[in-house]
Amino acid sequence: MSLFGTLFLIASNVFALRDKSNELLDSKAERLAKAFDSESFERTVQFVRKEKWDSVLVNTGKLLQQLKKQPLLDYVHYYRAEAFHKKGILKYALKEFDRVRKDFEFYTMVRFNKGGIMLSNEKYEQSLSLFKSIDTTNQKNIRMIRLDALVHNTGVCYLHLGNYLNAEKYLINAVKKITERKDSVGLIGSYMDLGSVYYEQYQDEKAIAYYEKAYLLSKKFGSYDLKLLTAQNMAVIEENRKRFDVALAYRKEYESWNDSLSDQNKIYEVAQIEKRLAVANKQQQVDLLETENKLEQAKVTTYLIAAILLGVILIFGIYFYRQNVLRSRVILHQKQELDLLNATKDQLFSIVSHDLRSSVHALSASNNKLKDSVEKQEYGSLEMQLEENSVIATNTYNMLDNLLNWALLQTEGGYFKPEEHRLSMLIDQVAYNFKGVLNQKEMTFENTVPRSVKVFVDAESLKIVLRNFMDNSIKFSNPGSKITASLEKEDEQSVCFNWEDNGKGMSEETRLKLLSDSPQLTKKDHEKEIGSGLGMNLCKSMLAKNDGKLDIWSRKEEGTRMIVTLKKVGDGKN
C-alpha cells in the first residue's frame, strides 16, 4: 500500500463511535415506544444502548413484520442499518439507510453515516455529495453529528479526488476542531492526511512538518499500530530526502515497536489456545443449529411443494444463502467477544499471581522475623511484629475483596439497583465497620454531611467506594490524625462531597495516572504497602456505573482529598 493510502485508512476510522447524537436519537425512540405502547421496540432500544448488535438485528427483523406505524419503522430501519454498519456488513447497512424516509427527524445522521460508508468503499464523489448536502448552518443538524468528523472526512474526499485546495482548507479546519475536542488519536490521522495534501503537491517541507507532528503525537498517545505506521512513514520520507542516517534511526525505532508487539503476542499464546477451543466448541453448536434449521425448512418445503414447487425452492435458496452470510458474521462477532473475555481473564490472573505472591511473601518474611525474635527471646519487638502481621493480613483481605468486586463488575455478575438513599447514613454505616481500626490507630472520623442530602445510587457499590476511601485514609495517615467527610456543594441535579485526610499524600504523576481513562493498574507510591491500585480502579468503575464523577487533590505529606459527584433524585421530593 502506498504512503497516501495507508494514512487515509487510519484517519477515516477515527470517528466510528456512538456519541451524544446517538443519545438524542435513542431518547426520542424510547419516548415513541412508550407512546405507541410497544414493549418489543423499547427492548430493541435497550439492546442498541448496550451495543448488542446481534440482538438488535433479530428484534428489528421481527418488528418489520409486526409494526405498521411509519414513525417507528424509520427508527427500526435506522437501527438495523447501524447494526449492519457496526458488524461490517456495509451493503446491507446502505439498503436499510435507503429505506429511511427523508422527513425522518434524524435524517442528517443518515446522510452522515451513508457518506462514511461510501468513503470506506472508496466512492469519493458520492461520499462528498452526501457530506456537502448537510446544512452546517442549522444548529439542529450540528447537534446530531460530529462536526469535526464531517469536516475531516470532507477534506479526505477532496484529497482523493485531487482537489488539494479544498482538501487543505477542510483538513486545517478539522485540525482546529479536533484540537478543541482534545482527541489525540484523531489529531494524528488529520496531521497525516494534511501532510499527504502537501506531499502530493511536492511541497515536501510542509508535508514533513505535519508528518513529524503526527509522529511525535503518536509516541505519546498512539496505539502500537499508529506508532509503527508513523515511524515507518518518517523512515520513508527521510530516505526520499537522502538522509539515510536519520532514516536508519526511524527504521530501528520501527523494528523496536514491532518487536514489542511480538513480545506482547507471545504472552497470550496460552490464552489463544483456549480461545481456539472455545470457538471450536461454539462452531459445533452453530453446526447443530444449522442442521436443525435445515430439517425444519425441509418439512416446510414438503408441505408446499405440490402447489408452488419452483417458487418455494427459489425463495428458500435465497433465504438460506442470506442466513449463512449473517451467521458467519455472528460467529465472527462471538469470537471477538471471546477475545475480550480472555483479555479480562488474563489481567485478573496477572493481578492475583503478582499481588497474592507479594502478600504471602511479606507475611512469610514477617513470621520468620517473629520466630527469630521468640528464639532469641527478644520480646520487646514482638508487639511491633505482630502489628505488622496484622496490617499485612488486613491489606491482603481488602485486596481480595476488591478483586472479587472487580471480577463481578467485569463479568456483569453483580447485582445493581440504583435507588434514593441518604448519603450521610451510607457514610456512617461504612465508618462503623472501621471503628475498631480507627481506635487502634488513635484516629478520629467526622461526618459533617447533612442528613437531608439524598443521592440516587446503588447502595452496595457506593459502600465499596467509601470502604476503599476509608481503608486508604487509615493506611496512609499517621496515628492520631483525622479523617473528614463533608459536603462540597449541592444543586438540583447533583451532590458533591469530599473525603479528606492529612496523611502521606501522593505525587502529581500518581494522581494523574489514577484519574486517567487507562485500564492499566497503577502501583502505589509507598513500596511498603501491598497492592496494585486495583481499589482506585474499582472505585472509578463503580462511580461510572452510578453516573458519578471522581476528582483527586493531593500533595506529598499534605494529605489527600477525594472529590465525588453523584446524581441527585429530588425536584423537591422527600
N, C-alpha and C positions, 0 to 999 in steps of 0.2 A: 504493500500500500504506500502511496506517495505521502510526503510530509503534509500536504494540503488536506488529503482525505482523512488521515489519522486525526488531525486536530479537530475537524468538523464532527467526527463521530463522538468524541469525548464531550465537546461543548454542547451538542444538541440534546444530550440526555440529562442535562443538569436539572431541568425543570419538570420532572415527571411525578412529583409527589402531590398528594392531596393536601390542600391548604384551606384558608378561611373561605375562599369562594365556594368550595365544596360544602362547607358547614352551612352556608346560606341556603344552598340547594337542598341539603338533607333536612334542614329545619322546616322548610316550606313543604317538602314531601311528607313529613310526619304530620303536619297540620292538615294536609289534604286527606291523608289516610284516616285520620280521626273524623274529619268532616263527612267522608263517604263511608265510614264505619267498615273499613277493610283491614282486618287483622293480618291477612297474608301479605298485603302491601306494606304494612307497618313493620312486619317481621323482616321483609326484604330490606327496608331502610336500615334496620339494625345490623343486618349482615354486611351492608355496604360500609357502615361506620367502622365495623370491625375488620373490614377488608378481607372477608371470607368470600372470595370471588366465585368459587365452585358453587357454593350455596346460593349466591346471587343468580347465577345462570340457571340453576334448577328452579328456583322460585319464580323468576321472571318468565321462564318458559311456560309455567303453569298459569301465571297471571294473564299472559297473552290470550289464553283460551277462555279465561273467566271474565276479564274486565270488559266493560262496554263504554265506560266513561272516558272521553277523549283526554281530559287533563291528566288523568292518571296514566294513560297509555304513553304520553310523551315522556313521563318520568321512567316508565318501565323500559322503553326503548333506549333512553339515555343511560340507565344503569346497566343494561345488557351491553351497550357499546363500551362503557367504561370497563366492565369486567373482561370483555374480549381484549380490550386495549392492554390492560394490566397483565393478561396472560400471554400477550404477544401475538394474538390472532388478529392481525390488523385488517384482513379482508372482511371478516365478519363485523369488526368494530365499525368500519366505514358504512356497511349496509345498515346497521342499526342507527347510526347517526343520521343517515339519509331519511330514515322513517320518522324522525322528529319533525314536527310542524315548525314552520318559520315564525309563527306567532307565539312559540314557546317562550316563557318568561326568561329562561336562561339560554337562549339560542346563541348568545355571544360565546358561551363556553363550548357549544357545539362547533362553531366556526374555528375557535382556537384549537380544539383537540383534533379536528379534521386537518387543519393546517399542519399540526405536529406530525400526524400520520403520513401526510403527503411528503413532508420533509424527510422523514425516515425512509420513505420509498424512493427518494431522490427525484420526486416530481416537483421541481423547484418553482416553476411558473404557477402551477395550481396552488401550491402552498403559499406563495407570495400573494396571489389573488385573494385567498381566504384571510390572510393576516391583514391586508390592506382594507378589506371590507369592514373591519371592526372600527367603529367610531370611537376614537380615544378622547374625544372632547366630551363625551357623555359620561358623567361621573358614575352612573349606574352600571355602565359597561365595565368601567375600570375596577369596580368592586368585585366583579365576577372573575377576573383573570389576573395573572401575574404580569404586570405591565413590563417589568424588566425582561421577562421571558419573551413577551411579544416583540419588544424592540430588538432583543438579541437575535431571535430566530428570523425576523425580517432581514436583519443585516446579513445573516448566514445565507439566506436565499439570494440576495443581491450578489454576495461573494461568489456563489457557484454559478450564477448567470453571467458573471464577468462585468457587472456594473459596479466597479470599485469605488466610484464617487459616493453613491448611495450606501454601499456596504460600509465605507469608512464612517459616514455620518451616523448611521444607526448603531454601529458597534461602539463608537465612542460614547454615544448616549447610553447604551446598555451598560458600559463600564461604570458610568456615574451612578446609575440606578442600583446596580448590583453592589457597588461600594457602600451606598446608603443602607442596604439591607445587611451588610457585613457578611455576605455569602462568599467565603474564601474559595470554595471549590468552583462555584460559578464564575468567579473572577478569573481563575486560572484559565478556564475554557475561553472566556471572552478575550483575554490577553492573547491567547494563541491564535484565535480567529482574526483578531485585529492585526496581529503580526503577519498572518497569511495574506491579508489585503495588500500590505506593502511589499511582501515577498513576491507576490505575483506581478507587481508593477516594477520589480527590480529596484525598489527603494530599500536596499539592504540595511542601511543604518537604522532607519525607523523600525523595520521588521525585527532586527536583532534586539533592539531596546525592549520591545514588547515580549519577545521570546524569553529574554533574560528575566523580565518581571514574572512571567509565568513559572519559570524555573525556580526562582528564589522563593516564590509563594508556595509552590508545591513541596519544597523541602520542609516547610513549617506545617502546612495544613493538608497536603495531598495524600491520597492513598498510595500504596505501593505501585499500582499501575500508572498513576499520574507521575510519580517520581521517576519511574522507569522511562516513560514517554518523554518527559521534559529533558532528562539527562541525555537520552539518545538524540533528541531533537537538537540540543545545543552542540553535540558532537558533530552531527551532520553539517550544521551551519559553519562551525569553525573549520571543518575540513574543506568546505567550499571557499572559505576565506584564506585557505592555505596556511592556517595557524595550527599546524599539526601537533605541536606540543600541548596547546590548550585542548585541542580535540581529544588527544590521548587521555588527558585528565578526566574529561567528561566520560569517555568510554570506560575508564576504570571505575568511575562512580556508578555508571550504569550496571557494570558487572557486579559491583558490590551490592546494589539494591536487588539485582536478580538473584545473587547467592543468598541474601537474607530471606527472600521469598521462598527459595527452595528449601532452606533450613526449616522455615516455619511449616512447610508442607510435610516434611518428614515427621514432625512432632505428631501429626494427626494420622499417621499410617494405620495405627490400630483402630482408630475410630472409623477410618474409611472402610476397613474390612467389615466392621459391624454394620455400617450403613448399607453396604452391598448386600449383606444377608437380609437386612430389613426390607430393602427394596425388592429382593427376590421373593421374599415371603408375601409382600404386597402384590407382586405381579401374579403369584399363584392365585390369590383371592380374586384379582381382576379377571384372570382367565376363567375361573369358575363362574363368575358373574356373567361373563360373555357367553359361556356355554349355556347357562340357564336362559339368557335372553334369546339366544338362537332357537332353543326349543320352544319357547313361548311364541316367538314370531312364526315358527313353522306351523304351530296349531292355528294361529290366526289366518295364515295363508291357505291352509287346508279348507277352512270354513268358507272362504270367499272365492276359491279358485274356480268354482263352477260358473259364477256369474261374470266376474271381471278378472279373469286369469292374467291376461297380459298387463293390464293396468296395475294390478296388485304387485306383480313381480317387479315392474319398473319402479314403482313408488318405494317398495321395500328395499330395493337395491340402493337407491339414492339415500334413503334414511339410514341404512346400515353403514354406508360409506361415511356419512357425516358423523354418526355416533362414534365410529372408530377414530376419526380425526380428533373429536372432542375428548375422547377417552385418553388418547395419547397425551394431550395437553394436561389433563387432570393428573395422570401418572407423573409427569414431569414436575408439576406443582407440588405433589405429595413428596417427591424426592427432595425438593428444595426445603420443605418443612422439616423433613428428617435431618437434613444437613444442619439446620438451625438448632434443632433439639440436641443434636450431638455436640455442637459447639458449646451450648449451655452446660451440658453434662461435663465436658472436658474442663470448663472453667471451675465448676463446682469441685471436681476431683482434684484439680490443682490446688485449690484453697485448702481442702481437707488434708491432702498429703503434706503440704508445707506447714500450715499453721498448727495442726494437731501434733505433728512431729516436733515442732518448736516448743509447744506447750509441755508435751511429755518429757522432752529432753531437759527443759528448765526445771520441771518438778523432780526429775531423777537427780539432777545435779544438786538441787537444794536438799533432797533427802540424804544424799551422800555426805553433804556438809553436816547435816543434823546427826547422822550416825557417827561421824568423826568427833563431833563435839561431845556426844554421850560417852564414846570410848575414852576420850581424853579428859572426861569429867569437867568440861568447860561449860558449866550450867548457866553461866551468865548470858551466853549468846543464844540459849535455846529459845527464849521467848521471841527474839527478833527473827530467828529462822522459821519458827512455827508461823509467825505472822506472814513471812514471805511465802510460805507454802499456801497459806490461806488465800493470799492475793492471787497467786498463780491459778489456784483451783477456781476461784471466783471468776477471773478473767476468761479461763477456758470454758466455764459454764456459759458465760454471756456470749462468747464466740459461737458455741454450739447452738444456742438459742437463736442467734442471728442467722446462722447457716440454715437452720430449719425454716425460719420465716422467709429467708431469701429463696430457698428451693421451692416453697409453696407459691411464692409470688411468681417465679419464673414459669412454673407449670400450671398456673391459674387454679391451683388446688386449694387455695384459702377461701374461707367464707368472707364475703364483703357485702355489708349492707349499711350505706350511709343514712344517718338519722340526725335529728336535732338533739344536741347534748349541751350541758353547761360545762364550759371549758374549765372553770375553777375546780369542779368536782373531779374531772378526769385527772387533773394535775395532782389533787390531794390523794386520790387512790394510788397513783404511782409512787408519790412521796412516802406514803405509809409503808410500802413494802421495803423501802430503803432506810427506815427509821433506825434499825439496829446498826447498819453500816455507818450511818451518819454519826450516831452516838459513839461508836468505836473510834472513829477518826476525829471526834470532838468538833464536828462541823454542824452548821445550822442551815436550815432551808426555810425560806419565806415565800409564800404565795400571796401576792397582792392583787391578783386578777379578780375583778368584781364578780360576784356570784350571778349577777344579772346577764353576763355576757354568754351568748349561745353561739355554737358553730354547727355546721352541717357536715358531719364526718362519720366514717366508720370508727366506732369507739376503740375496738381492739387494735386496729392498725395504728391509730394515733397514740395509743398507750405504748406500742412498740417504739415509736419515735421518741416519746418522753422518757422511756426507760433508758434508751441509748444516751439521751442528753444527760440524764442523772448519773448514769454509770461513768461517762466520760468526765463530767464535772468532778465527781468524787475521786476518780482515778488520777486526774491531773491537777488536783488542788492540794495545797498544804494543810496539815492539821490545824483546826481552829478557824478555818476560813468560812465564808458564807456563800450560799447559792440562792439566787433570786429568780422567781417567775413573776413577770409584771406585764401589764397591758401597755402596748405602744400606742395604738390608735384603733378606732372603731368607726365604721360608716355603715351605710345601709346595705352594702353588698359584702363586706369583708371585715375580718378581725385580724389585727396584727399584734403578736405578743413576743416578749423577749425571754430568753433563758440565759442567765448570766452567771459567770463565776469569775474569780480573780486568781485563777491558777496559773499553770505554766504557759498557756497560750500556744501559738503556732506561728511558723514562718509564713510570709506572704505567698511563697511558692506552694506550700502545702494547702493554704486556704483556697488558692485559685484552682488547684487540682481537685479539691473536694467539691467545688461548685461547678466544675466543667461537666459537659454532657457525655464525656467519655465513659464507656462501661468498664474500663480498666480500674482495678482496685489500687489504692494508694497506701504505701507503708507509712507508719506513724513517725513523727519527728523523734520521739523518745524511744531509743532502741531497747530499753529495759521492759517496755510494755509489749504484751503479746497481742498479735492481731495484724490484719491486712487492710484496715479501713473499710471492711465489709459493713460495719454498723452504720457508718455515714452513707454508704452507697444504698443500704436498705432504707434509711430514713428518707433519702431523696425519692426513692421509688414509691414508698408508702405515701409521702406527701403529694407526689404527682398523681397517684391514683385517687387521692381525695381532692384533686384540683387545687392543691395548695402550692405555696412557693417557699423556698428557703434561701436565706442570705446569712452570711457569717462575717462578724467583725472580730478580729483577734490580733494581738501583738505578743511577742515573746515576753514572758514574765509579767504581763499586764492582764492576762485573763482572756476569756472568750465570751462572745455574745451571739447566741443563735437567734435569728430573727425569722419568725414563721408567720406566714399569711394564709388564712383559711377562709373558705366561703361561709357566709352567714345566712341562716334562714331567719326571716323576720317580717319586714313590712308592717311592723307594729304588733305582730302576733306574740303571744306568750307561750 
